[in-house]
Amino acid sequence: MRRLAQAASVLSFPPTLAHELTHWAVARTQTDDAQVAVEVFGGRAIATWPPIENPFVRAFAFLSPTVFGLMLTTLWLTTDTTLSGWRLILAAGLVIYTMPSRADIAGAFGRQEVQQNQ
C-alpha cells in the first residue's frame, strides 16, 4: 500500500507543483520574499510569502490557480474535444491544479494566522 501511495504522490506532483508555482508567480509581483518548497516523494509543494496588504491582490495570489484552471477548463469545454485516452489524464491533472485547498481559501479571506499578526 505504501508503494501505491508513493506512486500517487509522484503522479500528482506535476499539477501540484504547477499550482504552487502559480501562487508563487503572482505573489512575486508584490514581494521579493516569495518562496517555493518541494518534496517529491511526499507529493507536496508549498509556496510561502509574507502578508500582502492589498486585499484584492492577496485574494488573487491565493486563488490564482483556481482562476487560471477555470479559464483553461472553460476553454477546453468550449471546444469539441472528447475526454478519452491521454486527455482524461490531462483532465485529472487540470482538476488537481484548479482545486483550492483550505489554506488557499483561508488565505484569500485573510484568515491565516500570519496575516492576522501584522
N, CA, C and O atoms as a GROMACS GRO file, in nm:
protein
  472
    1MET      N    1   0.081  -0.119   0.000
    1MET     CA    2   0.000   0.000   0.000
    1MET      C    3   0.086   0.126   0.000
    1MET      O    4   0.048   0.227  -0.059
    2ARG      N    5   0.201   0.119   0.066
    2ARG     CA    6   0.291   0.234   0.070
    2ARG      C    7   0.341   0.271  -0.069
    2ARG      O    8   0.352   0.389  -0.103
    3ARG      N    9   0.371   0.170  -0.150
    3ARG     CA   10   0.417   0.194  -0.287
    3ARG      C   11   0.309   0.262  -0.371
    3ARG      O   12   0.339   0.348  -0.454
    4LEU      N   13   0.184   0.223  -0.349
    4LEU     CA   14   0.073   0.284  -0.421
    4LEU      C   15   0.059   0.431  -0.383
    4LEU      O   16   0.036   0.516  -0.469
    5ALA      N   17   0.074   0.460  -0.255
    5ALA     CA   18   0.067   0.600  -0.209
    5ALA      C   19   0.182   0.681  -0.266
    5ALA      O   20   0.163   0.796  -0.306
    6GLN      N   21   0.301   0.624  -0.272
    6GLN     CA   22   0.416   0.693  -0.331
    6GLN      C   23   0.394   0.718  -0.480
    6GLN      O   24   0.426   0.825  -0.530
    7ALA      N   25   0.339   0.619  -0.550
    7ALA     CA   26   0.312   0.636  -0.693
    7ALA      C   27   0.209   0.746  -0.715
    7ALA      O   28   0.224   0.827  -0.807
    8ALA      N   29   0.105   0.750  -0.632
    8ALA     CA   30   0.005   0.855  -0.644
    8ALA      C   31   0.066   0.992  -0.618
    8ALA      O   32   0.033   1.089  -0.685
    9SER      N   33   0.156   1.000  -0.520
    9SER     CA   34   0.223   1.126  -0.490
    9SER      C   35   0.308   1.173  -0.607
    9SER      O   36   0.306   1.291  -0.643
   10VAL      N   37   0.383   1.082  -0.666
   10VAL     CA   38   0.469   1.118  -0.779
   10VAL      C   39   0.384   1.159  -0.900
   10VAL      O   40   0.418   1.255  -0.969
   11LEU      N   41   0.274   1.088  -0.926
   11LEU     CA   42   0.189   1.121  -1.040
   11LEU      C   43   0.113   1.253  -1.021
   11LEU      O   44   0.087   1.324  -1.119
   12SER      N   45   0.079   1.286  -0.898
   12SER     CA   46   0.008   1.412  -0.873
   12SER      C   47   0.104   1.529  -0.857
   12SER      O   48   0.061   1.644  -0.845
   13PHE      N   49   0.233   1.501  -0.855
   13PHE     CA   50   0.332   1.606  -0.832
   13PHE      C   51   0.334   1.715  -0.940
   13PHE      O   52   0.337   1.833  -0.904
   14PRO      N   53   0.333   1.682  -1.070
   14PRO     CA   54   0.339   1.789  -1.171
   14PRO      C   55   0.227   1.893  -1.159
   14PRO      O   56   0.256   2.013  -1.160
   15PRO      N   57   0.098   1.852  -1.147
   15PRO     CA   58  -0.003   1.957  -1.132
   15PRO      C   59   0.005   2.029  -0.998
   15PRO      O   60  -0.028   2.147  -0.989
   16THR      N   61   0.050   1.960  -0.894
   16THR     CA   62   0.066   2.024  -0.763
   16THR      C   63   0.176   2.129  -0.769
   16THR      O   64   0.161   2.239  -0.716
   17LEU      N   65   0.286   2.095  -0.832
   17LEU     CA   66   0.396   2.191  -0.848
   17LEU      C   67   0.351   2.310  -0.932
   17LEU      O   68   0.382   2.425  -0.899
   18ALA      N   69   0.279   2.285  -1.041
   18ALA     CA   70   0.228   2.395  -1.124
   18ALA      C   71   0.135   2.485  -1.044
   18ALA      O   72   0.139   2.607  -1.059
   19HIS      N   73   0.052   2.426  -0.959
   19HIS     CA   74  -0.040   2.501  -0.873
   19HIS      C   75   0.039   2.596  -0.782
   19HIS      O   76   0.008   2.714  -0.773
   20GLU      N   77   0.140   2.542  -0.714
   20GLU     CA   78   0.218   2.623  -0.621
   20GLU      C   79   0.304   2.726  -0.694
   20GLU      O   80   0.323   2.837  -0.643
   21LEU      N   81   0.356   2.693  -0.810
   21LEU     CA   82   0.434   2.790  -0.888
   21LEU      C   83   0.346   2.906  -0.936
   21LEU      O   84   0.395   3.018  -0.950
   22THR      N   85   0.219   2.880  -0.960
   22THR     CA   86   0.127   2.988  -0.997
   22THR      C   87   0.108   3.082  -0.880
   22THR      O   88   0.112   3.204  -0.896
   23HIS      N   89   0.088   3.026  -0.759
   23HIS     CA   90   0.081   3.109  -0.639
   23HIS      C   91   0.207   3.196  -0.628
   23HIS      O   92   0.199   3.317  -0.608
   24TRP      N   93   0.321   3.131  -0.641
   24TRP     CA   94   0.450   3.198  -0.625
   24TRP      C   95   0.465   3.312  -0.726
   24TRP      O   96   0.508   3.421  -0.690
   25ALA      N   97   0.430   3.286  -0.852
   25ALA     CA   98   0.447   3.387  -0.956
   25ALA      C   99   0.361   3.510  -0.930
   25ALA      O  100   0.406   3.623  -0.952
   26VAL      N  101   0.239   3.490  -0.885
   26VAL     CA  102   0.152   3.604  -0.856
   26VAL      C  103   0.200   3.677  -0.731
   26VAL      O  104   0.203   3.801  -0.729
   27ALA      N  105   0.236   3.605  -0.626
   27ALA     CA  106   0.285   3.669  -0.504
   27ALA      C  107   0.416   3.742  -0.529
   27ALA      O  108   0.444   3.844  -0.466
   28ARG      N  109   0.494   3.691  -0.620
   28ARG     CA  110   0.624   3.752  -0.652
   28ARG      C  111   0.607   3.892  -0.713
   28ARG      O  112   0.700   3.973  -0.708
   29THR      N  113   0.491   3.920  -0.770
   29THR     CA  114   0.468   4.054  -0.825
   29THR      C  115   0.458   4.158  -0.713
   29THR      O  116   0.475   4.277  -0.738
   30GLN      N  117   0.430   4.114  -0.589
   30GLN     CA  118   0.414   4.205  -0.476
   30GLN      C  119   0.530   4.202  -0.378
   30GLN      O  120   0.552   4.300  -0.306
   31THR      N  121   0.604   4.093  -0.374
   31THR     CA  122   0.713   4.081  -0.277
   31THR      C  123   0.825   3.996  -0.334
   31THR      O  124   0.801   3.901  -0.409
   32ASP      N  125   0.948   4.031  -0.299
   32ASP     CA  126   1.063   3.951  -0.342
   32ASP      C  127   1.088   3.834  -0.248
   32ASP      O  128   1.178   3.753  -0.273
   33ASP      N  129   1.011   3.824  -0.141
   33ASP     CA  130   1.031   3.720  -0.041
   33ASP      C  131   0.948   3.594  -0.065
   33ASP      O  132   0.945   3.506   0.020
   34ALA      N  133   0.880   3.584  -0.177
   34ALA     CA  134   0.801   3.464  -0.208
   34ALA      C  135   0.895   3.347  -0.232
   34ALA      O  136   0.998   3.361  -0.296
   35GLN      N  137   0.858   3.229  -0.178
   35GLN     CA  138   0.940   3.110  -0.189
   35GLN      C  139   0.855   2.988  -0.224
   35GLN      O  140   0.735   2.986  -0.197
   36VAL      N  141   0.920   2.887  -0.283
   36VAL     CA  142   0.854   2.760  -0.312
   36VAL      C  143   0.939   2.649  -0.254
   36VAL      O  144   1.061   2.647  -0.271
   37ALA      N  145   0.875   2.555  -0.182
   37ALA     CA  146   0.943   2.437  -0.129
   37ALA      C  147   0.880   2.314  -0.193
   37ALA      O  148   0.758   2.308  -0.213
   38VAL      N  149   0.963   2.215  -0.227
   38VAL     CA  150   0.916   2.097  -0.300
   38VAL      C  151   0.963   1.970  -0.229
   38VAL      O  152   1.078   1.959  -0.188
   39GLU      N  153   0.871   1.874  -0.216
   39GLU     CA  154   0.901   1.742  -0.160
   39GLU      C  155   0.842   1.638  -0.256
   39GLU      O  156   0.721   1.616  -0.257
   40VAL      N  157   0.925   1.576  -0.336
   40VAL     CA  158   0.877   1.490  -0.444
   40VAL      C  159   0.806   1.365  -0.391
   40VAL      O  160   0.692   1.339  -0.431
   41PHE      N  161   0.868   1.288  -0.305
   41PHE     CA  162   0.808   1.162  -0.262
   41PHE      C  163   0.697   1.181  -0.160
   41PHE      O  164   0.619   1.088  -0.135
   42GLY      N  165   0.689   1.297  -0.100
   42GLY     CA  166   0.577   1.326  -0.012
   42GLY      C  167   0.461   1.383  -0.090
   42GLY      O  168   0.351   1.400  -0.037
   43GLY      N  169   0.485   1.413  -0.218
   43GLY     CA  170   0.380   1.467  -0.303
   43GLY      C  171   0.339   1.607  -0.265
   43GLY      O  172   0.226   1.649  -0.291
   44ARG      N  173   0.430   1.682  -0.203
   44ARG     CA  174   0.396   1.815  -0.154
   44ARG      C  175   0.482   1.922  -0.220
   44ARG      O  176   0.600   1.902  -0.248
   45ALA      N  177   0.420   2.032  -0.242
   45ALA     CA  178   0.490   2.154  -0.281
   45ALA      C  179   0.415   2.266  -0.211
   45ALA      O  180   0.294   2.259  -0.195
   46ILE      N  181   0.486   2.368  -0.168
   46ILE     CA  182   0.422   2.477  -0.097
   46ILE      C  183   0.488   2.609  -0.135
   46ILE      O  184   0.610   2.618  -0.148
   47ALA      N  185   0.406   2.709  -0.153
   47ALA     CA  186   0.454   2.844  -0.179
   47ALA      C  187   0.426   2.928  -0.056
   47ALA      O  188   0.318   2.920   0.002
   48THR      N  189   0.523   3.008  -0.016
   48THR     CA  190   0.505   3.096   0.100
   48THR      C  191   0.549   3.236   0.064
   48THR      O  192   0.638   3.256  -0.018
   49TRP      N  193   0.486   3.333   0.128
   49TRP     CA  194   0.523   3.472   0.111
   49TRP      C  195   0.473   3.551   0.231
   49TRP      O  196   0.382   3.507   0.300
   50PRO      N  197   0.533   3.667   0.255
   50PRO     CA  198   0.484   3.750   0.366
   50PRO      C  199   0.346   3.805   0.334
   50PRO      O  200   0.304   3.804   0.218
   51PRO      N  201   0.273   3.853   0.435
   51PRO     CA  202   0.138   3.905   0.412
   51PRO      C  203   0.136   4.015   0.305
   51PRO      O  204   0.225   4.100   0.299
   52ILE      N  205   0.034   4.013   0.222
   52ILE     CA  206   0.014   4.114   0.117
   52ILE      C  207  -0.096   4.208   0.165
   52ILE      O  208  -0.205   4.164   0.202
   53GLU      N  209  -0.067   4.336   0.164
   53GLU     CA  210  -0.159   4.438   0.217
   53GLU      C  211  -0.288   4.450   0.136
   53GLU      O  212  -0.397   4.452   0.192
   54ASN      N  213  -0.275   4.459   0.005
   54ASN     CA  214  -0.390   4.480  -0.082
   54ASN      C  215  -0.481   4.356  -0.082
   54ASN      O  216  -0.436   4.249  -0.123
   55PRO      N  217  -0.606   4.368  -0.036
   55PRO     CA  218  -0.693   4.250  -0.026
   55PRO      C  219  -0.723   4.185  -0.161
   55PRO      O  220  -0.737   4.063  -0.168
   56PHE      N  221  -0.735   4.265  -0.268
   56PHE     CA  222  -0.762   4.207  -0.400
   56PHE      C  223  -0.643   4.125  -0.448
   56PHE      O  224  -0.660   4.013  -0.497
   57VAL      N  225  -0.524   4.180  -0.436
   57VAL     CA  226  -0.404   4.110  -0.481
   57VAL      C  227  -0.380   3.986  -0.394
   57VAL      O  228  -0.340   3.882  -0.445
   58ARG      N  229  -0.405   3.998  -0.263
   58ARG     CA  230  -0.389   3.883  -0.173
   58ARG      C  231  -0.484   3.770  -0.214
   58ARG      O  232  -0.443   3.654  -0.223
   59ALA      N  233  -0.610   3.804  -0.239
   59ALA     CA  234  -0.708   3.703  -0.279
   59ALA      C  235  -0.668   3.640  -0.412
   59ALA      O  236  -0.680   3.519  -0.431
   60PHE      N  237  -0.620   3.723  -0.505
   60PHE     CA  238  -0.578   3.669  -0.636
   60PHE      C  239  -0.455   3.580  -0.621
   60PHE      O  240  -0.444   3.479  -0.691
   61ALA      N  241  -0.362   3.617  -0.533
   61ALA     CA  242  -0.243   3.534  -0.513
   61ALA      C  243  -0.282   3.396  -0.460
   61ALA      O  244  -0.225   3.295  -0.502
   62PHE      N  245  -0.378   3.391  -0.371
   62PHE     CA  246  -0.420   3.263  -0.314
   62PHE      C  247  -0.511   3.184  -0.409
   62PHE      O  248  -0.510   3.060  -0.406
   63LEU      N  249  -0.588   3.252  -0.492
   63LEU     CA  250  -0.683   3.182  -0.579
   63LEU      C  251  -0.643   3.182  -0.726
   63LEU      O  252  -0.722   3.140  -0.811
   64SER      N  253  -0.522   3.227  -0.759
   64SER     CA  254  -0.479   3.234  -0.900
   64SER      C  255  -0.481   3.099  -0.972
   64SER      O  256  -0.523   3.095  -1.087
   65PRO      N  257  -0.438   2.986  -0.910
   65PRO     CA  258  -0.450   2.859  -0.982
   65PRO      C  259  -0.596   2.822  -1.012
   65PRO      O  260  -0.625   2.764  -1.116
   66THR      N  261  -0.686   2.856  -0.921
   66THR     CA  262  -0.828   2.829  -0.942
   66THR      C  263  -0.880   2.912  -1.058
   66THR      O  264  -0.954   2.862  -1.142
   67VAL      N  265  -0.843   3.039  -1.061
   67VAL     CA  266  -0.888   3.128  -1.170
   67VAL      C  267  -0.833   3.080  -1.304
   67VAL      O  268  -0.908   3.066  -1.400
   68PHE      N  269  -0.702   3.055  -1.310
   68PHE     CA  270  -0.642   3.009  -1.436
   68PHE      C  271  -0.694   2.871  -1.476
   68PHE      O  272  -0.718   2.846  -1.594
   69GLY      N  273  -0.712   2.782  -1.378
   69GLY     CA  274  -0.766   2.649  -1.408
   69GLY      C  275  -0.907   2.655  -1.462
   69GLY      O  276  -0.941   2.580  -1.554
   70LEU      N  277  -0.990   2.743  -1.405
   70LEU     CA  278  -1.127   2.758  -1.457
   70LEU      C  279  -1.127   2.817  -1.597
   70LEU      O  280  -1.211   2.781  -1.679
   71MET      N  281  -1.033   2.908  -1.624
   71MET     CA  282  -1.022   2.962  -1.760
   71MET      C  283  -0.983   2.853  -1.859
   71MET      O  284  -1.040   2.845  -1.968
   72LEU      N  285  -0.887   2.768  -1.821
   72LEU     CA  286  -0.847   2.657  -1.908
   72LEU      C  287  -0.959   2.556  -1.926
   72LEU      O  288  -0.980   2.505  -2.036
   73THR      N  289  -1.032   2.528  -1.819
   73THR     CA  290  -1.145   2.436  -1.826
   73THR      C  291  -1.253   2.490  -1.918
   73THR      O  292  -1.308   2.417  -2.000
   74THR      N  293  -1.283   2.618  -1.904
   74THR     CA  294  -1.384   2.681  -1.991
   74THR      C  295  -1.341   2.675  -2.137
   74THR      O  296  -1.421   2.644  -2.225
   75LEU      N  297  -1.214   2.704  -2.162
   75LEU     CA  298  -1.162   2.696  -2.299
   75LEU      C  299  -1.174   2.555  -2.353
   75LEU      O  300  -1.213   2.535  -2.468
   76TRP      N  301  -1.140   2.457  -2.270
   76TRP     CA  302  -1.147   2.317  -2.312
   76TRP      C  303  -1.291   2.275  -2.339
   76TRP      O  304  -1.317   2.206  -2.437
   77LEU      N  305  -1.384   2.316  -2.253
   77LEU     CA  306  -1.524   2.277  -2.270
   77LEU      C  307  -1.591   2.344  -2.389
   77LEU      O  308  -1.689   2.291  -2.442
   78THR      N  309  -1.540   2.458  -2.433
   78THR     CA  310  -1.600   2.526  -2.548
   78THR      C  311  -1.555   2.465  -2.681
   78THR      O  312  -1.611   2.496  -2.786
   79THR      N  313  -1.456   2.379  -2.677
   79THR     CA  314  -1.414   2.309  -2.798
   79THR      C  315  -1.486   2.175  -2.806
   79THR      O  316  -1.553   2.134  -2.710
   80ASP      N  317  -1.474   2.108  -2.916
   80ASP     CA  318  -1.540   1.978  -2.934
   80ASP      C  319  -1.448   1.862  -2.899
   80ASP      O  320  -1.452   1.757  -2.964
   81THR      N  321  -1.364   1.879  -2.799
   81THR     CA  322  -1.268   1.778  -2.759
   81THR      C  323  -1.333   1.678  -2.664
   81THR      O  324  -1.402   1.716  -2.570
   82THR      N  325  -1.310   1.550  -2.690
   82THR     CA  326  -1.364   1.446  -2.603
   82THR      C  327  -1.263   1.411  -2.494
   82THR      O  328  -1.143   1.434  -2.511
   83LEU      N  329  -1.311   1.355  -2.384
   83LEU     CA  330  -1.223   1.312  -2.276
   83LEU      C  331  -1.197   1.163  -2.289
   83LEU      O  332  -1.265   1.080  -2.228
   84SER      N  333  -1.098   1.129  -2.369
   84SER     CA  334  -1.062   0.989  -2.384
   84SER      C  335  -0.910   0.978  -2.392
   84SER      O  336  -0.842   1.070  -2.437
   85GLY      N  337  -0.860   0.865  -2.349
   85GLY     CA  338  -0.717   0.839  -2.357
   85GLY      C  339  -0.635   0.937  -2.274
   85GLY      O  340  -0.664   0.960  -2.157
   86TRP      N  341  -0.533   0.992  -2.336
   86TRP     CA  342  -0.442   1.081  -2.263
   86TRP      C  343  -0.510   1.210  -2.221
   86TRP      O  344  -0.466   1.275  -2.126
   87ARG      N  345  -0.618   1.250  -2.288
   87ARG     CA  346  -0.691   1.371  -2.249
   87ARG      C  347  -0.757   1.354  -2.113
   87ARG      O  348  -0.773   1.451  -2.038
   88LEU      N  349  -0.795   1.232  -2.081
   88LEU     CA  350  -0.853   1.204  -1.949
   88LEU      C  351  -0.748   1.225  -1.839
   88LEU      O  352  -0.779   1.275  -1.731
   89ILE      N  353  -0.625   1.186  -1.867
   89ILE     CA  354  -0.515   1.208  -1.772
   89ILE      C  355  -0.490   1.358  -1.756
   89ILE      O  356  -0.469   1.406  -1.644
   90LEU      N  357  -0.492   1.431  -1.866
   90LEU     CA  358  -0.474   1.576  -1.859
   90LEU      C  359  -0.588   1.642  -1.783
   90LEU      O  360  -0.566   1.738  -1.709
   91ALA      N  361  -0.709   1.593  -1.800
   91ALA     CA  362  -0.824   1.648  -1.728
   91ALA      C  363  -0.809   1.626  -1.577
   91ALA      O  364  -0.841   1.714  -1.498
   92ALA      N  365  -0.760   1.508  -1.538
   92ALA     CA  366  -0.737   1.482  -1.395
   92ALA      C  367  -0.630   1.578  -1.341
   92ALA      O  368  -0.644   1.629  -1.230
   93GLY      N  369  -0.526   1.601  -1.417
   93GLY     CA  370  -0.423   1.697  -1.377
   93GLY      C  371  -0.477   1.838  -1.366
   93GLY      O  372  -0.439   1.913  -1.277
   94LEU      N  373  -0.566   1.874  -1.457
   94LEU     CA  374  -0.626   2.008  -1.453
   94LEU      C  375  -0.714   2.024  -1.329
   94LEU      O  376  -0.719   2.132  -1.270
   95VAL      N  377  -0.784   1.918  -1.290
   95VAL     CA  378  -0.865   1.922  -1.168
   95VAL      C  379  -0.776   1.940  -1.046
   95VAL      O  380  -0.806   2.022  -0.959
   96ILE      N  381  -0.666   1.866  -1.039
   96ILE     CA  382  -0.572   1.879  -0.927
   96ILE      C  383  -0.516   2.020  -0.923
   96ILE      O  384  -0.505   2.080  -0.816
   97TYR      N  385  -0.480   2.074  -1.039
   97TYR     CA  386  -0.424   2.210  -1.047
   97TYR      C  387  -0.526   2.315  -1.002
   97TYR      O  388  -0.489   2.410  -0.932
   98THR      N  389  -0.650   2.299  -1.039
   98THR     CA  390  -0.753   2.401  -1.018
   98THR      C  391  -0.808   2.404  -0.876
   98THR      O  392  -0.841   2.512  -0.826
   99MET      N  393  -0.818   2.291  -0.810
   99MET     CA  394  -0.884   2.285  -0.678
   99MET      C  395  -0.809   2.366  -0.573
   99MET      O  396  -0.690   2.343  -0.550
  100PRO      N  397  -0.877   2.461  -0.508
  100PRO     CA  398  -0.812   2.535  -0.400
  100PRO      C  399  -0.812   2.452  -0.271
  100PRO      O  400  -0.905   2.377  -0.245
  101SER      N  401  -0.707   2.466  -0.194
  101SER     CA  402  -0.701   2.398  -0.064
  101SER      C  403  -0.770   2.484   0.040
  101SER      O  404  -0.808   2.599   0.014
  102ARG      N  405  -0.786   2.429   0.159
  102ARG     CA  406  -0.843   2.508   0.269
  102ARG      C  407  -0.756   2.629   0.298
  102ARG      O  408  -0.806   2.738   0.326
  103ALA      N  409  -0.624   2.608   0.292
  103ALA     CA  410  -0.530   2.719   0.318
  103ALA      C  411  -0.544   2.827   0.211
  103ALA      O  412  -0.531   2.946   0.241
  104ASP      N  413  -0.570   2.788   0.085
  104ASP     CA  414  -0.590   2.886  -0.022
  104ASP      C  415  -0.712   2.973   0.007
  104ASP      O  416  -0.708   3.095  -0.007
  105ILE      N  417  -0.819   2.910   0.047
  105ILE     CA  418  -0.944   2.984   0.074
  105ILE      C  419  -0.927   3.073   0.198
  105ILE      O  420  -0.968   3.189   0.197
  106ALA      N  421  -0.869   3.018   0.304
  106ALA     CA  422  -0.846   3.098   0.425
  106ALA      C  423  -0.754   3.216   0.395
  106ALA      O  424  -0.778   3.327   0.442
  107GLY      N  425  -0.650   3.192   0.318
  107GLY     CA  426  -0.557   3.300   0.283
  107GLY      C  427  -0.622   3.408   0.199
  107GLY      O  428  -0.594   3.526   0.217
  108ALA      N  429  -0.709   3.369   0.109
  108ALA     CA  430  -0.778   3.466   0.023
  108ALA      C  431  -0.863   3.561   0.106
  108ALA      O  432  -0.879   3.678   0.070
  109PHE      N  433  -0.919   3.511   0.216
  109PHE     CA  434  -1.002   3.594   0.302
  109PHE      C  435  -0.923   3.658   0.416
  109PHE      O  436  -0.981   3.724   0.502
  110GLY      N  437  -0.790   3.639   0.417
  110GLY     CA  438  -0.707   3.699   0.521
  110GLY      C  439  -0.722   3.635   0.656
  110GLY      O  440  -0.703   3.702   0.758
  111ARG      N  441  -0.756   3.508   0.660
  111ARG     CA  442  -0.783   3.440   0.787
  111ARG      C  443  -0.670   3.349   0.834
  111ARG      O  444  -0.689   3.267   0.924
  112GLN      N  445  -0.551   3.363   0.774
  112GLN     CA  446  -0.438   3.284   0.821
  112GLN      C  447  -0.371   3.358   0.935
  112GLN      O  448  -0.368   3.481   0.938
  113GLU      N  449  -0.317   3.283   1.029
  113GLU     CA  450  -0.256   3.342   1.149
  113GLU      C  451  -0.149   3.444   1.115
  113GLU      O  452  -0.143   3.550   1.177
  114VAL      N  453  -0.064   3.413   1.018
  114VAL     CA  454   0.044   3.504   0.981
  114VAL      C  455  -0.010   3.638   0.930
  114VAL      O  456   0.055   3.741   0.946
  115GLN      N  457  -0.127   3.637   0.868
  115GLN     CA  458  -0.186   3.760   0.816
  115GLN      C  459  -0.250   3.842   0.927
  115GLN      O  460  -0.260   3.964   0.915
  116GLN      N  461  -0.292   3.778   1.032
  116GLN     CA  462  -0.362   3.849   1.139
  116GLN      C  463  -0.265   3.906   1.242
  116GLN      O  464  -0.306   3.985   1.327
  117ASN      N  465  -0.138   3.866   1.238
  117ASN     CA  466  -0.039   3.915   1.333
  117ASN      C  467   0.036   4.037   1.285
  117ASN      O  468   0.141   4.069   1.339
  118GLN      N  469  -0.015   4.105   1.186
  118GLN     CA  470   0.052   4.223   1.133
  118GLN      C  471   0.036   4.338   1.228
  118GLN      O  472   0.087   4.447   1.201
   0.00000   0.00000   0.00000
